[in-house]
Amino acid sequence: MRYLLVNVPETENLFKKTKIGLALPMMPPLSLASISSVILEEGHQVKILDMRISDCPLKDLKKEMLSFSPDYLGLTFTTPLAKEAFKIASFSKSIKPNLICISGGPHTSALPAETLRDSQIDIAVIGEGEQTMRQICKGMPLKKIKGISYKEKGKIITNKRRELISDLDSLPLPAWHLFDLKKYHTPRISSKKNPVGPLETSRGCVYGCVYCSKCTFGRCFRKKSVNRVIEEIELMIESGFREIHVMDDMFSTDLQRAKRICEEIIRKKIIFPWTLINGIRVDRVDQELMNKLKKAGCYRVAFGVESGDDNVLKLINKGMTVKQIKNAFRLAHKAGIETIAFCMVGLPGETKESMQKTIDLMKEVMPTLPKISILLPLPNTPLFDEWDKKGMILTKNWEDYSFHSQIRVYKHPSLTNQEINEYYRKFWKDILFSPRYLLSRLIRDLKTGELFFDIYYFMKSLKLGW
């Protein structure tokens, strides 16, 4: 059989008119690299079409449909891109009516029945996709495959959920050879070298933040062995990646394992720049880890801060304090590691005073790159379910769901849309234009030789407004 796996386009368009778009990483999709390796192991043909890097996405899709003539089309997409994915499924079937269309990813896992109801997708994969895809490749009857919803005689049938993969080392190595890495470029503000590749060393997060969905990897921490992680790093370097970004939900959940990964990179003298780009918890770090990260080549660590107000942190079930946030940044800076701070405005219990506390905290800890988003309740999260029951979710038009634009999807219990957007803009202006931040950035740029890049990206940002 022939499988064409498609990464839905327009991801960058969700951000291109926002300041965050200037730093948007562009990497091959790890999920499709992992699924492809399973398909290849089962003896089938597979091609990947990453429509994000295409100048003419639908033209390229039509070309692949006609030349490769796939039997199966696989789509992965997030909630804001659901409608775009549905269009791609319909377009593909207009070319090949007997095509079987499979979807996966966070939106499909959150709303499998709705995904099938609203589209021409035939099979919705719920949760992790590798074992499910393996059984589809083997030709197993759909009614016997766990972890899917599917259409049968006009009805939507949802099977029992699949158990999480306990041994991640048993998964085949990602099929990076299927990508043309020359087509991927991450902005200099978010990387040191190109191309940048995504690495997964673990899956799952044991914590229960109210805005976070656990429908794909579950609320359970599962880890790859240190040897497996090193094997994947070596494969990525051999495949042509020059920088690696770790995409784990919680890299340092097992603190000692995180340190052993660093020690093994150092011992084997694997030299490459890397970052913990997806964020780690401020309560799962110590000075020893930071020192080892630095020595192993990690130059930047992201922290999920969310708020500078302890009461808001409690209300979102974050399980950490402002004191721990300050300590984590201190440890990273002491080790000479750059930092990213992920913050939000519009959280439950938020007030103008609490949003100002977040701004004040950022001025104090001085992250290398402060980042702010607007709270977005996503399907199958505790917050979405609670606000939906209370009638506070105003629309389920998924195209309106954006972390960085005017709020149209919910009515906040204590803030107006105008107030949320005001503090979103205030965050950028007050921090990036503060004398202390500008001085710290200048000193950094003179040390690293990156002053030109900062000037370049600042000039590009002017058209976005400050």
Secondary structure, 3 states (H helix, E strand, C coil): CEEEEEECCCCHHHCCCCHHHHHCCCCCCHHHHHHHHHHHHCCCEEEEEEHHHCCCHHHHHHHHHHHCCCCEEEEECCHHHHHHHHHHHHHHHHHCCCCEEEEECHHHHHCHHHHHHCCCCCEEECCCCHHHHHHHHCCCCHHHCCCEEEEECCEEEECCCCCCCCCHHHCCCCCHHHCCHHHCCCCHHHCCCCCEEEECCEECCCCCCCCCCCCCCCCCCEECCHHHHHHHHHHHHHHCCCEEEECCCCCCCCHHHHHHHHHHHHHCCCCCCEEEEEEECCCCCCHHHHHHHHHCCEEEEEEEEECCCHHHHHHCCCCCCHHHHHHHHHHHHHHCCEEEEEEEECCCCCCHHHHHHHHHHHHHHCCCEEEEEECCCCCCCHHHHHHHHCCCECCCCHHHCCCCCCCCCECCCCCCHHHHHHHHHHHHHHHHCCHHHHHHHHHHHHHHCCHHHHHHHHHHHHHHCC
